[in-house]
């Protein structure tokens, strides 16, 4: 614990780091990495607030793997839990299929025995920007 939620902020050519959640100072922070499509998620847990956050990174300009995911715009059918079928972006779904096992292991507490599972009474939030936003949905 006793960690801040510090993230990189960019505006044009200016870049810095800031604490985006100053009300919480007990974050346990880690990174989940999936190298096939260069997908990454920063994960946060606050025991005092009973809150866990999975923040998927957006498309990295220099990552050909990320651009390949973004450009795979074929729409494929996916059956929703209620039985309805919808069309989804194939690249995003494939990337999600690759990173989701890492996220599930983190939530379940199975990563090298280093983490505790996210308790069922905690709030679990998924978020992201750009490519990360698509994965969070």
C-alpha positions as CSV (number, residue, x, y, z in Angstrom):
1,X,0.0,0.0,0.0
2,X,0.8,3.7,0.4
3,X,1.1,4.2,-3.3
4,X,-0.4,7.0,-5.4
5,X,-2.1,6.5,-8.8
6,X,0.5,8.3,-10.8
7,X,0.0,8.4,-14.6
8,X,1.8,10.1,-17.5
9,X,-0.1,13.1,-18.9
10,X,0.7,14.4,-22.3
11,X,-0.4,17.7,-24.0
12,X,1.2,18.3,-27.3
13,X,4.9,18.2,-26.7
14,X,4.6,18.6,-22.9
15,X,4.6,15.5,-20.7
16,X,4.5,14.9,-17.0
17,X,3.3,12.6,-14.3
18,X,0.4,13.4,-11.9
19,X,-1.5,11.7,-9.1
20,X,-5.0,11.3,-10.7
21,X,-6.6,10.0,-7.5
22,X,-5.3,12.0,-4.6
23,X,-8.1,10.8,-2.2
24,X,-6.7,7.3,-2.2
25,X,-3.1,6.7,-1.1
26,X,-3.0,2.9,-0.5
27,X,-2.9,1.6,-4.1
28,X,-1.1,-1.6,-4.8
29,X,0.0,-1.3,-8.4
30,X,1.2,-3.8,-11.0
31,X,1.4,-4.2,-14.8
32,X,-0.1,-7.0,-16.9
33,X,1.7,-7.6,-20.2
34,X,0.7,-9.6,-23.3
35,X,3.5,-9.4,-25.9
36,X,1.7,-10.9,-28.9
37,X,-0.2,-7.7,-29.6
38,X,1.8,-5.5,-27.2
39,X,-1.2,-5.1,-24.9
40,X,-0.6,-3.8,-21.4
41,X,-2.9,-3.0,-18.4
42,X,-1.9,-1.3,-15.2
43,X,-3.9,-2.7,-12.3
44,X,-4.7,-1.1,-9.0
45,X,-6.1,-2.3,-5.7
46,X,-7.1,-0.2,-2.7
47,X,-8.0,-2.3,0.4
48,X,-9.4,0.7,2.3
49,X,-11.8,1.6,-0.5
50,X,-12.5,-2.0,-1.6
51,X,-11.7,-0.9,-5.1
52,X,-9.8,-2.6,-8.0
53,X,-9.2,-1.0,-11.4
54,X,-7.9,-2.5,-14.6
55,X,-6.7,0.3,-16.9
56,X,-5.8,-0.9,-20.4
57,X,-3.2,1.2,-22.3
58,X,-4.1,2.8,-25.5
59,X,-2.5,2.4,-28.9
60,X,1.2,3.2,-28.8
61,X,2.3,5.3,-31.8
62,X,5.5,3.3,-32.2
63,X,3.9,-0.1,-31.9
64,X,3.3,-1.9,-35.2
65,X,1.6,-4.7,-33.2
66,X,-1.0,-2.2,-31.8
67,X,-1.6,-0.7,-35.2
68,X,-2.2,-4.2,-36.6
69,X,-4.8,-4.8,-33.9
70,X,-6.5,-1.4,-34.7
71,X,-6.5,-2.1,-38.5
72,X,-8.1,-5.5,-38.2
73,X,-11.6,-4.0,-38.7
74,X,-13.4,-7.1,-39.9
75,X,-16.6,-7.4,-37.9
76,X,-17.4,-10.8,-36.6
77,X,-20.4,-12.1,-34.7
78,X,-20.3,-12.5,-30.9
79,X,-23.1,-14.0,-28.8
80,X,-23.9,-11.9,-25.7
81,X,-24.8,-13.5,-22.3
82,X,-28.5,-12.7,-23.0
83,X,-28.3,-14.8,-26.2
84,X,-28.4,-11.8,-28.6
85,X,-25.8,-11.7,-31.3
86,X,-23.8,-8.6,-32.2
87,X,-20.9,-7.7,-34.5
88,X,-17.6,-6.8,-33.0
89,X,-14.2,-5.5,-34.2
90,X,-12.1,-8.6,-34.8
91,X,-8.8,-7.0,-33.9
92,X,-10.1,-5.8,-30.5
93,X,-11.7,-9.1,-29.7
94,X,-8.6,-11.0,-30.6
95,X,-6.4,-8.7,-28.4
96,X,-8.9,-9.0,-25.6
97,X,-8.8,-12.9,-25.9
98,X,-5.0,-12.7,-25.4
99,X,-4.9,-10.2,-22.4
100,X,-8.1,-11.5,-20.6
101,X,-6.4,-14.6,-19.1
102,X,-3.8,-12.3,-17.5
103,X,-6.5,-10.1,-16.1
104,X,-8.5,-13.1,-14.8
105,X,-5.4,-14.5,-13.1
106,X,-4.8,-11.1,-11.4
107,X,-8.5,-10.9,-10.3
108,X,-8.4,-14.5,-9.0
109,X,-5.0,-13.9,-7.3
110,X,-3.0,-16.5,-9.2
111,X,-0.1,-14.6,-10.6
112,X,3.0,-16.3,-9.1
113,X,1.3,-16.3,-5.7
114,X,2.2,-12.6,-5.3
115,X,-1.3,-11.2,-5.3
116,X,-4.4,-11.7,-3.3
117,X,-7.6,-12.2,-5.2
118,X,-10.0,-9.3,-5.6
119,X,-12.7,-10.0,-3.0
120,X,-16.2,-10.4,-4.4
121,X,-17.6,-7.5,-2.3
122,X,-15.1,-5.0,-4.0
123,X,-16.0,-2.8,-6.9
124,X,-14.1,-3.8,-10.0
125,X,-13.7,-1.2,-12.7
126,X,-12.4,-1.6,-16.3
127,X,-11.1,1.5,-18.1
128,X,-8.8,2.6,-20.9
129,X,-8.1,5.0,-23.7
130,X,-8.2,4.4,-27.5
131,X,-7.4,0.7,-28.0
132,X,-7.6,0.4,-24.2
133,X,-11.1,1.8,-24.2
134,X,-12.2,-0.8,-26.7
135,X,-10.7,-3.6,-24.5
136,X,-12.4,-2.2,-21.4
137,X,-15.8,-2.4,-22.9
